[in-house]
Amino acid sequence: MALLPFVDVKAQGDTRSAVVWLHGLGDSGHGFSPIVPELRLPADAGVRFLFPHAPERPVTVNGGMRMRAWYDIKTMDLANRADEDGVRESATAVQQLLDKLISDGISSERIILAGFSQGGVIALHLLPRLPYKLAGVMALSTYMCAPDKLKEEASSINKATPVLIAHGSQDPVVPMAAGQQAFHTLKNTGFNVSWHEYRMPHSVCAQEVADISSFIQRRLLNPIAG
């Protein structure tokens, strides 16, 4: 499988860590790349940002139109919204990108995996299934695929890894209850999750950007402080 193409926002100076950020349905890696300067990280942070492009595929709920998507959506019913085979296929592709970063010399414990909406589904799917420990995971305005399989498939490697789950209380696309379900499912399985709620729709707001920046700085610039 060829490595996913991505928008590469390189660190100023030496690269010491990385954030891999997965976009939502119909978007591309270009959608979130402008957020990097808004995070206001220190100039010497040494953080490289990678924003992969999902492959194009027909999306059933959009009349079979081809668009960038990490998986097909056959129904808006949340219990069956994520096509599990597609999720697993994309998770494998994203893991290949993480593997490449590690082989290039960045420790897995210096990598944060982030995702918005569909991208967050992939991030939450990988969190309990990766064979190495990450610095953190950020799951934004998202939900979980196959939560009933979590206990049987989860390893303990990332149980202590901090996971930021953020959601808008006015989200009409992915109801906040779906994000809360993901939070409680992970928490009840022993994962280190925190819940962040914002008065916003299916989007990102200024306070969330500030909280994301704080999370990145805690995990990558001063990880001992947690």
Secondary structure, DSSP 8 states (H G I E B T S, - for coil): -----EEEE--SSS--EEEEEE--TT--HHHHTTHHHHT---TT--EEEEEE---EEEEGGGTTEEEE-SS-B--S-GGG-B-HHHHHHHHHHHHHHHHHHHHTT--GGGEEEEEETHHHHHHHHHTTT-SS--SEEEEES---S-GGGHHHH--STTTTS-EEEEEETT-SSS-HHHHHHHHHHHHHTT--EEEEEES-SSS--HHHHHHHHHHHIIIIISGGG-
